[in-house]
Amino acid sequence: MKKIFSWLWTIILLGLLVFCFFNREDVVKFVMGNATQFVNVEAKDANNYKTDFSFEFVKETDDFHVKNYQDILNVIYTVLNNGWNEFTFYCDNDYKSCTNDLAKISNDQVLLSVINNMVSPFNSYEKLYMTTNTYGKATISVDKLYSKEDIKLITEKINAIKKEVIKDDMSDREKISAYHDYVINNSSYDEDRARNIEKGNTETNAYNSHKANGPLLEGKSLCSGYSDAMKLYLDELNIPNYKIANDEHIWNLLYIDGQWLHLDLTWNDPVTSDGSNLLLHKFFLVTTTELSELDQTNHSFDANHYPEAG
């Protein structure tokens, strides 16, 4: 009797091995697909530049088994906002279109830029990579825009500006105005680089005017440099804010005095025909209605991406 049972188990095991061999792809997919549901994904520690602001378009999450399209966006925001250089998360088994959505999002540079605009410039990416497999595992890798040396020098400069022009008894609005005026008075628009961009030449540039280095350390800036320099200061004041953008331009949006208002250093530092330096407050803390009355073309934006400004 023992021999019969021994042979029976041998036949069953051989049958299972044969079945697994000829159906190995389905077996692996089943095992991997279910295994990902039991992976415990824990958040890492945030770096010093994380902000605790809550926005409508994306929000911080601690659930890294995504169940829908919005969950993916929230994970990307969480990764960037915390300053993580690499992070792995997983698709829920019931989220059948997850890998397709991941691929779609990873190729949508406008969408990724919107999320990038909502985190500290020091945590923003220069390049962002997303890799996925058919079993629902996804990894985000981040190449940051600012180096450690950049951060050190810019932080020192902002502290120096604060010491020079900011007083403790100033209101937040007065502090923003003083910082705004200092940056504009000590920098000018980088016309040469702007022309190079129009010609598709991005290799030869004398200044880092696309980053906060430009206006704060080198005296030359593009709109992205102005908006980064302002966002870094607004974050220090702990004022809810993000950068708002379209295909041609980028500026700041912040919550102050009970409302969301626009602030555009670029357009308050206009290029003049005679080369003279001007300091304006025309685009200083204006409502969306006022902004539209001032300019409908260069300050248009997608309200779906920036609902606070809608």
Secondary structure, DSSP 8 states (H G I E B T S, - for coil): -HHHHHHHHHHHHHHHHHHHHHTHHHHHHHHHHHHGGG---------TT------SS----S--EE-SHHHHHHHHHHHHHHT-SEEEEEE-TT-TTHHHHHHHHHT-HHHHHHHHTTS-GGG-EEEEEEEE-TTSEEEEEEEESS-HHHHHHHHHHHHHHHHHH--TTS-HHHHHHHHHHHHHHT-EE-HHHHHHHHTT--S--SS-TTSTHIIIIISEE-HHHHHHHHHHHHHHTT--EEEEE-SS-EEEEEEETTEEEEE-TTTTS---TT-------TTEEE-HHHHHHH-SSTT---TTT-GGG-
